[in-house]
Amino acid sequence: MRVGLFVLALVAGALLRLLLLDVRPMHTDEAVHAVKFGALLERGEYHYDTFEYHGPTLYYASLLPAALNACRRLGDLQETTLRIVPAVSGILLVLLLALLRDVGPRPVTLAALFTAVSPALVFYSRYYIQEMMLVVFTLGFIAAGYHMLASRRASWAIASGVCVGLMHATKETSLIAFGIAGLALALTRLWCRGRVEDLPPARGRDLVVFGLTACAVSISFYSSFGTHWPGVADSVIAYGTYFGRAGARAGHEQPWYHYLELLGWWKRGGGPAWTEAIVMAFGLVGIAVALRRGGETQARRRLSVFLAFYAILMWLVYSAIPYKTPWSILGAYHGLVIMAGIGASHILERVRRVWLRRVVAAVVAAAVGFLAWESWRASFVFFDDSSTPYVYAHPGREVREIAGRLTALASASGAGDSLAVQVIYPGDDYWPLPWELRRLSRVGYWNTLSGEFTPTPVILASPDVEEPLLRRIYAARPPGEGLLYVDLFDRPMYLRPGREIRGYVTLDLLERAKGRGER
């Protein structure tokens, strides 16, 4: 039965993550990563940036689905081609829980079910960012590291080292997970001393293999596999940037309780209510059970204590960091999800009466069903609604309408994909347009009106530059010789909340498009 439920978790997790991956417009961060990957795809070049974009694993992993779909340039890519990488990572997150079998088959099965249907974990498994890969590699590091200590096999040292190298090559915040894992291990040894048989210390040989493997994997990625060695040093230098950013005021500051609110109970405006409180409640039970059971001698208790400390510390650290985005909490939250499996299993074990156990089982099943329903709503219905807790400064469906308008104009112009377009938005705040307009080869992006400005047939611009833009358009040619520009949109259009963009097109091009029925 438990094997069947674990398989059910895998199937449910796969369906929620893989279906209709292109239904949601690209978030700004996704679009940035997609364009960054385009450079690797087209020119085979990747150079680590110490200020933006994070590590290289996401880009290199994307080469496989791009090759399978015969994509050779940015314009060939589709959302599904890119998002399949985090989606598969989300499925692996369910599968890898089997490596924690020492906490017990039932807790692992329940943790797999909660992981498979968690709205937060599902939503960001459909996001072309590094976070889900980081969570998967972290779970692999913890599970393989535990088996390295428990079995003293070199193969587990290699596996754990690979995961650590991949974590470091994925995102700079991996350093937080490394530190917390070390602290949780120390606390586990102190907590279990005299009450639970201790794990044998790691052999020196295994630690050397572990360290060399981790370094080899990380260096391979950051050096662009031997083609850009400065990237290795940059991967260390970058921590100065990210430590500063964690405490700086950058527009993403939230109070310490923000993640509790985000996952516990969220309702904004006229949108529906969202909650994963049932998982959090089971998780707190699991933590209490793991720490209270420290007097038992089973290996499962030892691992449970470590996971409990890890979940607590991760949550506390991320809550304390002022810089908060919804996806940043995923690693800490998944630790709590694992503890939820332990907590729900304990409640089922403690209930003696058959009828009451069936009631508890029904509650757990209802919780799984409710979370699956919320995942469906978040990923397939309210995927760009700002009232959804997982939707953060997200572009609406209008960005695809904007791209569709320009595609129609390009077709009517006779220039096709070579239609010249200018996009002007202060602060380079024109994303995700570089992704949406990726098939047009002559699009220029500006954050101000340049001195060499020459009007193109189509111009997209921020309202802030509309007045000087129109002056420049009509001053560019002598009176009577200039082209007449008209509004491209008949209503306000937004790249994302608070970021309006206006369009201007020459009258003759617009009339040609109308004549072809393309507007």
Phi and psi in degrees as a GROMACS rama.xvg file:
@    title "Ramachandran Plot"
@    xaxis  label "Phi"
@    yaxis  label "Psi"
@TYPE xy
-67.6546  -35.7352  ARG-2
-63.0621  -41.8127  VAL-3
-61.8972  -40.4718  GLY-4
-68.6631  -35.5967  LEU-5
-66.3015  -41.2918  PHE-6
-63.6761  -40.004  VAL-7
-59.9578  -41.3908  LEU-8
-61.0631  -43.0128  ALA-9
-62.5551  -44.0271  LEU-10
-65.6538  -47.3673  VAL-11
-62.2497  -43.3782  ALA-12
-62.4494  -39.8057  GLY-13
-67.0166  -43.6795  ALA-14
-62.9817  -45.7289  LEU-15
-65.766  -27.6707  LEU-16
-92.3913  -28.3757  ARG-17
-98.5494  -25.1496  LEU-18
-72.1514  137.655  LEU-19
48.3181  52.1542  LEU-20
-65.4225  -15.9408  LEU-21
-98.8505  8.80564  ASP-22
-68.945  -28.3516  VAL-23
-103.362  135.337  ARG-24
-59.822  155.251  PRO-25
-66.3355  131.246  MET-26
-66.2969  157.545  HIS-27
-53.2577  -45.6533  THR-28
-63.821  -39.6089  ASP-29
-61.7618  -43.7764  GLU-30
-63.0019  -41.1433  ALA-31
-60.4771  -46.1943  VAL-32
-65.5628  -36.7999  HIS-33
-63.1776  -43.9155  ALA-34
-68.0097  -38.1661  VAL-35
-60.7866  -42.5426  LYS-36
-64.6574  -33.9054  PHE-37
-56.3363  -36.7008  GLY-38
-65.1486  -39.6783  ALA-39
-66.9367  -40.7243  LEU-40
-65.9164  -44.9898  LEU-41
-81.3643  -37.2115  GLU-42
-117.191  -4.58419  ARG-43
68.9296  22.0626  GLY-44
-110.879  135.973  GLU-45
-143.533  123.994  TYR-46
-125.608  121.702  HIS-47
-62.2764  136.862  TYR-48
-107.094  125.943  ASP-49
-76.6203  -7.28926  THR-50
-110.66  -28.4324  PHE-51
-142.147  172.448  GLU-52
78.7372  -22.0726  TYR-53
68.472  -161.96  HIS-54
-80.1049  176.083  GLY-55
-87.6516  -9.88662  PRO-56
-60.5474  -38.0349  THR-57
-59.7081  -42.6139  LEU-58
-70.2632  -45.3313  TYR-59
-67.5816  -35.795  TYR-60
-64.84  -27.7087  ALA-61
-74.8005  -14.1781  SER-62
-63.8741  -34.2214  LEU-63
-65.8569  -55.7352  LEU-64
-62.7177  -30.6581  PRO-65
-64.8486  -42.7746  ALA-66
-66.0424  -41.6744  ALA-67
-64.1804  -26.4405  LEU-68
-99.718  14.085  ASN-69
55.534  38.0727  ALA-70
-90.2563  125.826  CYS-71
-118.096  -12.6745  ARG-72
-145.896  168.748  ARG-73
-56.1177  -40.3556  LEU-74
-65.1921  -17.395  GLY-75
-81.8711  -17.7797  ASP-76
-75.2216  149.317  LEU-77
-121.317  161.324  GLN-78
-56.6901  -41.2121  GLU-79
-62.4809  -40.2409  THR-80
-57.6215  -39.7705  THR-81
-82.9809  -43.5829  LEU-82
-72.8344  -10.7184  ARG-83
-64.095  -25.9434  ILE-84
-66.5305  -56.5833  VAL-85
-65.5325  -29.1112  PRO-86
-64.0419  -46.1549  ALA-87
-64.116  -36.1441  VAL-88
-60.3187  -40.8916  SER-89
-63.6631  -35.385  GLY-90
-70.1525  -42.0603  ILE-91
-61.1217  -31.3768  LEU-92
-60.4817  -36.5663  LEU-93
-70.5945  -47.4988  VAL-94
-62.7276  -42.1682  LEU-95
-67.5745  -14.946  LEU-96
-61.5488  -21.8118  LEU-97
-60.5909  -25.0701  ALA-98
-70.3079  -13.8669  LEU-99
-96.7442  27.0495  LEU-100
-60.0075  -19.158  ARG-101
-67.4054  -14.9599  ASP-102
-80.7688  -6.81589  VAL-103
117.573  143.313  GLY-104
-63.6598  -38.7193  PRO-105
-69.4312  -47.0392  ARG-106
-57.3909  -40.8722  PRO-107
-65.1314  -41.5786  VAL-108
-62.9191  -45.1089  THR-109
-66.7086  -38.5765  LEU-110
-62.8701  -37.3443  ALA-111
-64.6573  -40.9256  ALA-112
-64.2226  -45.1973  LEU-113
-64.7769  -39.2719  PHE-114
-64.705  -40.4139  THR-115
-63.4682  -34.1909  ALA-116
-113.679  0.221867  VAL-117
-57.8656  123.31  SER-118
-56.6297  -40.4985  PRO-119
-65.9126  -46.3941  ALA-120
-68.3693  -35.061  LEU-121
-69.2064  -47.808  VAL-122
-58.2223  -44.7707  PHE-123
-86.5337  -4.71193  TYR-124
-76.7127  -9.07903  SER-125
-110.627  22.9437  ARG-126
-119.121  127.663  TYR-127
-82.8533  68.3209  TYR-128
-135.504  175.039  ILE-129
-82.0276  -12.5175  GLN-130
-60.2245  -44.8373  GLU-131
-67.6445  -35.5984  MET-132
-63.1603  -40.5822  MET-133
-62.302  -42.2661  LEU-134
-63.1418  -41.7993  VAL-135
-64.9615  -48.1356  VAL-136
-63.8538  -33.6653  PHE-137
-65.909  -43.7578  THR-138
-61.4897  -41.3571  LEU-139
-62.4385  -41.1086  GLY-140
-60.676  -46.8141  PHE-141
-65.9995  -48.0926  ILE-142
-65.381  -47.0761  ALA-143
-67.5246  -36.6637  ALA-144
-63.2234  -39.9228  GLY-145
-61.8772  -46.3735  TYR-146
-67.1691  -30.4305  HIS-147
-61.5848  -42.8451  MET-148
-73.549  -38.0723  LEU-149
-76.2731  -37.3561  ALA-150
-102.778  -19.9341  SER-151
57.078  40.7177  ARG-152
-104.593  137.223  ARG-153
-64.8597  -28.2226  ALA-154
-62.3234  -36.6341  SER-155
-73.1217  -31.0782  TRP-156
-64.4769  -40.3158  ALA-157
-65.6711  -45.8203  ILE-158
-61.4536  -43.8082  ALA-159
-66.3816  -39.9275  SER-160
-62.9118  -40.1392  GLY-161
-59.4958  -45.5337  VAL-162
-64.278  -39.6247  CYS-163
-64.3956  -43.9409  VAL-164
-60.9298  -40.1056  GLY-165
-68.856  -37.3681  LEU-166
-59.1847  -49.0345  MET-167
-63.8509  -33.691  HIS-168
-83.8803  1.89266  ALA-169
-102.523  -50.5478  THR-170
-157.026  145.16  LYS-171
-64.0384  -26.0688  GLU-172
-70.8055  -2.69972  THR-173
-58.0991  -27.031  SER-174
-60.2294  -33.6265  LEU-175
-64.7275  -45.1727  ILE-176
-63.9547  -38.4909  ALA-177
-61.0952  -48.7957  PHE-178
-63.3295  -41.8244  GLY-179
-69.748  -38.4368  ILE-180
-61.4232  -41.8073  ALA-181
-64.3183  -42.6649  GLY-182
-67.2495  -40.852  LEU-183
-63.6669  -36.7786  ALA-184
-65.233  -43.026  LEU-185
-63.1948  -43.1926  ALA-186
-65.3253  -35.1487  LEU-187
-64.3782  -43.7113  THR-188
-62.96  -40.6787  ARG-189
-67.101  -43.8879  LEU-190
-65.7781  -38.07  TRP-191
-92.1157  -5.22549  CYS-192
-59.6609  125.721  ARG-193
81.6716  -8.56276  GLY-194
-118.147  -31.6288  ARG-195
-130.973  135.93  VAL-196
-56.4846  130.224  GLU-197
-78.1312  152.018  ASP-198
-69.1506  142.774  LEU-199
-66.3847  147.687  PRO-200
-63.3763  149.982  PRO-201
-64.4683  140.199  ALA-202
-70.2888  145.313  ARG-203
-56.5443  -38.332  GLY-204
-62.3162  -41.7883  ARG-205
-66.1427  -39.2505  ASP-206
-65.2155  -37.5919  LEU-207
-65.658  -45.7242  VAL-208
-60.9894  -44.2977  VAL-209
-58.0649  -50.4286  PHE-210
-65.962  -43.9322  GLY-211
-64.8739  -39.1156  LEU-212
-65.1431  -45.4336  THR-213
-60.1104  -45.7641  ALA-214
-63.7812  -42.8331  CYS-215
-61.4082  -42.7794  ALA-216
-66.6724  -48.4751  VAL-217
-62.946  -45.9551  SER-218
-62.9588  -38.5938  ILE-219
-58.3098  -45.0274  SER-220
-71.8  -48.086  PHE-221
-69.867  -24.5029  TYR-222
-86.6349  7.74366  SER-223
53.4995  44.9166  SER-224
53.8713  50.4284  PHE-225
85.0219  7.6692  GLY-226
-104.981  -9.78036  THR-227
-150.226  79.1496  HIS-228
-65.6657  -28.8038  TRP-229
-58.239  -21.91  PRO-230
-61.6972  -26.8875  GLY-231
-66.7279  -48.3834  VAL-232
-65.6515  -37.7224  ALA-233
-62.2648  -31.4017  ASP-234
-65.7483  -21.6935  SER-235
-91.255  -42.2537  VAL-236
-58.9589  -33.0571  ILE-237
-59.7221  -23.865  ALA-238
-64.1779  -27.5351  TYR-239
-61.7831  -40.3933  GLY-240
-65.0343  -46.6725  THR-241
-76.9127  -30.8852  TYR-242
-64.9699  -40.7542  PHE-243
-64.6195  -37.8796  GLY-244
-69.108  -33.1184  ARG-245
-61.0367  -33.5523  ALA-246
-104.915  -4.51911  GLY-247
-84.2752  161.228  ALA-248
-89.1377  105.824  ARG-249
-125.191  16.364  ALA-250
89.7552  0.963148  GLY-251
-118.475  20.7602  HIS-252
-76.5454  137.063  GLU-253
-140.459  157.231  GLN-254
-67.0132  165.627  PRO-255
-60.8032  -29.3102  TRP-256
-89.6328  8.31273  TYR-257
-57.9608  -43.7991  HIS-258
-69.8128  -31.8974  TYR-259
-62.8194  -41.2457  LEU-260
-68.8455  -43.0943  GLU-261
-59.8193  -42.957  LEU-262
-99.6526  -25.3632  LEU-263
-81.0655  -49.3446  GLY-264
-159.413  120.869  TRP-265
-136.571  122.635  TRP-266
-147.244  122.775  LYS-267
-130.131  133.192  ARG-268
56.4917  -138.368  GLY-269
-91.9314  9.34265  GLY-270
-75.6959  169.344  GLY-271
-73.2997  165.213  PRO-272
-82.7363  148.863  ALA-273
-131.063  140.246  TRP-274
-158.06  140.98  THR-275
-121.725  29.5155  GLU-276
-61.348  -31.2289  ALA-277
-62.7627  -39.5851  ILE-278
-66.8146  -42.8028  VAL-279
-63.3386  -38.8394  MET-280
-65.3614  -47.6483  ALA-281
-60.5056  -37.0014  PHE-282
-63.0461  -41.5063  GLY-283
-64.3839  -38.3415  LEU-284
-61.7948  -44.4305  VAL-285
-60.9288  -40.881  GLY-286
-63.4543  -45.9431  ILE-287
-61.7172  -42.0842  ALA-288
-64.4909  -45.7124  VAL-289
-61.033  -42.9513  ALA-290
-75.9926  -33.3286  LEU-291
-72.2487  -30.3164  ARG-292
-85.8705  18.4025  ARG-293
-60.8613  -17.0963  GLY-294
-79.479  -10.24  GLY-295
-81.7003  161.238  GLU-296
-106.985  5.9078  THR-297
-77.7967  148.238  GLN-298
-60.698  -31.8677  ALA-299
-62.0406  -32.3996  ARG-300
-70.4449  -37.847  ARG-301
-61.7238  -46.5258  ARG-302
-67.3323  -37.7329  LEU-303
-62.9273  -39.6173  SER-304
-63.4665  -44.8783  VAL-305
-58.6145  -48.3354  PHE-306
-62.2244  -34.955  LEU-307
-65.9184  -47.9079  ALA-308
-62.8622  -40.1853  PHE-309
-61.7571  -46.182  TYR-310
-62.5222  -43.5935  ALA-311
-63.0051  -48.7451  ILE-312
-67.1138  -40.5407  LEU-313
-61.181  -44.571  MET-314
-64.2323  -43.1907  TRP-315
-64.0058  -43.6312  LEU-316
-65.5327  -47.6309  VAL-317
-68.4556  -29.3581  TYR-318
-70.7022  -31.2652  SER-319
-77.6588  -25.757  ALA-320
-73.152  122.31  ILE-321
-61.7368  -36.6926  PRO-322
-72.5553  114.046  TYR-323
-135.241  127.68  LYS-324
-124.827  153.86  THR-325
-57.7575  -35.9536  PRO-326
-77.2955  -16.7888  TRP-327
-64.3139  -25.6666  SER-328
-84.9575  -3.51731  ILE-329
-58.667  -41.6276  LEU-330
-63.0658  -45.5035  GLY-331
-65.4951  -40.45  ALA-332
-66.7802  -38.1774  TYR-333
-66.2917  -31.3043  HIS-334
-59.8076  -39.8327  GLY-335
-69.6764  -33.9159  LEU-336
-63.1245  -41.9086  VAL-337
-61.5055  -43.0941  ILE-338
-65.6231  -28.2821  MET-339
-63.8099  -37.2279  ALA-340
-61.9177  -40.3526  GLY-341
-67.1645  -42.1251  ILE-342
-65.5368  -46.2712  GLY-343
-64.4436  -39.0478  ALA-344
-63.9553  -40.0819  SER-345
-62.9917  -42.3623  HIS-346
-61.9144  -42.6224  ILE-347
-63.365  -37.7517  LEU-348
-68.3085  -36.5657  GLU-349
-78.6392  -21.6222  ARG-350
-77.8073  121.484  VAL-351
-92.8502  -38.2339  ARG-352
-72.1515  134.341  ARG-353
-61.4152  -45.1604  VAL-354
-66.0063  -36.0773  TRP-355
-71.6758  -35.9842  LEU-356
-63.6156  -36.2458  ARG-357
-66.8091  -35.6909  ARG-358
-64.386  -45.2464  VAL-359
-63.1277  -42.8033  VAL-360
-60.6985  -38.8814  ALA-361
-65.7343  -37.6744  ALA-362
-63.9508  -43.7937  VAL-363
-62.9803  -44.3416  VAL-364
-62.4209  -40.9244  ALA-365
-64.5778  -38.1794  ALA-366
-62.623  -43.6303  ALA-367
-62.7668  -43.9962  VAL-368
-63.7194  -40.5618  GLY-369
-63.5627  -43.3409  PHE-370
-65.204  -37.6794  LEU-371
-63.3374  -40.2888  ALA-372
-64.9446  -42.4046  TRP-373
-63.2784  -38.4744  GLU-374
-62.1748  -42.018  SER-375
-62.8687  -44.3342  TRP-376
-62.3752  -44.6753  ARG-377
-67.4398  -40.1225  ALA-378
-91.2608  -20.0257  SER-379
-123.993  -10.7295  PHE-380
-121.786  -57.4751  VAL-381
-101.926  33.158  PHE-382
-67.1998  -17.5225  PHE-383
-128.248  19.9241  ASP-384
-89.1777  123.567  ASP-385
-66.4659  -11.2857  SER-386
-80.6907  -9.15318  SER-387
-82.4219  132.737  THR-388
-63.3841  -26.2088  PRO-389
-87.6763  -11.7292  TYR-390
-87.6939  114.186  VAL-391
-127.633  109.009  TYR-392
48.9762  49.6358  ALA-393
-97.4659  138.008  HIS-394
-61.992  145.16  PRO-395
-91.1489  -177.64  GLY-396
-67.2694  -10.1139  ARG-397
-63.6882  -27.8423  GLU-398
-64.4205  -32.1911  VAL-399
-73.5151  -32.5804  ARG-400
-66.6515  -39.8916  GLU-401
-60.269  -47.193  ILE-402
-62.4271  -38.5255  ALA-403
-63.9687  -39.2399  GLY-404
-61.4152  -44.7344  ARG-405
-69.0912  -34.2746  LEU-406
-63.9689  -40.4062  THR-407
-65.0863  -40.7731  ALA-408
-65.2473  -39.1956  LEU-409
-62.8214  -40.0654  ALA-410
-65.7418  -39.129  SER-411
-76.5854  -22.2232  ALA-412
-73.718  -22.0505  SER-413
88.8824  -16.7532  GLY-414
-86.1054  -14.8542  ALA-415
61.6835  -135.829  GLY-416
-67.7875  -6.96267  ASP-417
-93.12  8.94459  SER-418
-57.7202  130  LEU-419
-80.3498  129.421  ALA-420
-135.831  140.451  VAL-421
-117.199  137.351  GLN-422
-122.137  123.031  VAL-423
-124.421  116.364  ILE-424
-149.144  118.551  TYR-425
-54.9613  144.036  PRO-426
72.8112  18.0456  GLY-427
53.6692  37.0284  ASP-428
-92.6583  33.195  ASP-429
-93.3052  0.831651  TYR-430
-68.671  146.071  TRP-431
-95.9981  25.4822  PRO-432
-57.098  -38.2006  LEU-433
-57.1384  -28.7022  PRO-434
-79.0259  -47.5433  TRP-435
-63.5989  -30.8372  GLU-436
-102.845  23.799  LEU-437
-62.7424  -22.319  ARG-438
-85.9661  -9.85971  ARG-439
-91.1916  123.208  LEU-440
-86.6289  -12.2027  SER-441
-122.322  55.5017  ARG-442
-106.525  125.788  VAL-443
-107.995  139.986  GLY-444
-117.348  131.329  TYR-445
-136.861  148.499  TRP-446
-103.743  2.14924  ASN-447
-159.304  165.681  THR-448
-75.8283  118.165  LEU-449
-80.5776  162.273  SER-450
-66.5119  -24.4432  GLY-451
-97.3047  23.7599  GLU-452
-60.8683  126.244  PHE-453
-128.313  121.435  THR-454
-60.3974  137.578  PRO-455
-103.425  167.522  THR-456
-59.1411  -28.815  PRO-457
-129.55  133.226  VAL-458
-133.685  131.434  ILE-459
-114.264  135.686  LEU-460
-153.059  155.923  ALA-461
-68.9473  147.337  SER-462
-56.9671  -25.7171  PRO-463
-65.2815  -24.1143  ASP-464
-109.902  9.19087  VAL-465
-60.9688  -48.6372  GLU-466
-63.0784  -51.8232  GLU-467
-64.4786  -31.0085  PRO-468
-63.396  -47.5752  LEU-469
-65.2962  -36.1305  LEU-470
-62.1443  -42.4853  ARG-471
-67.9477  -36.7818  ARG-472
-59.6718  -46.8357  ILE-473
-87.9134  -8.17003  TYR-474
-93.945  -6.76715  ALA-475
-72.6076  -22.2424  ALA-476
-132.738  158.61  ARG-477
-61.4166  155.309  PRO-478
-53.0839  134.33  PRO-479
87.9922  -11.614  GLY-480
-107.399  -11.7217  GLU-481
-76.0945  154.128  GLY-482
-79.0581  147.292  LEU-483
-88.4311  123.232  LEU-484
-102.723  141.729  TYR-485
-128.729  167.303  VAL-486
-67.6038  134.274  ASP-487
-80.3605  -31.9523  LEU-488
-110.738  143.852  PHE-489
-98.0311  8.58322  ASP-490
-156.643  163.124  ARG-491
-60.5268  136.069  PRO-492
-122.055  142.619  MET-493
-127.47  137.793  TYR-494
-73.7219  -35.8046  LEU-495
-166.972  172.937  ARG-496
-52.8755  127.345  PRO-497
82.5098  1.22294  GLY-498
-121.447  79.6445  ARG-499
-74.6683  148.489  GLU-500
-135.456  139.36  ILE-501
-114.223  150.575  ARG-502
-121.403  144.01  GLY-503
-133.419  134.601  TYR-504
-138.599  147.065  VAL-505
-65.7824  143.578  THR-506
-60.0991  -40.1544  LEU-507
-65.1569  -37.8982  ASP-508
-68.3268  -39.7153  LEU-509
-63.6319  -40.9943  LEU-510
-66.5397  -37.3443  GLU-511
-62.5913  -41.1569  ARG-512
-65.4741  -40.3727  ALA-513
-65.0792  -38.541  LYS-514
-62.7879  -28.0923  GLY-515
-91.9762  3.26569  ARG-516
68.081  28.9147  GLY-517
-104.365  16.3765  GLU-518
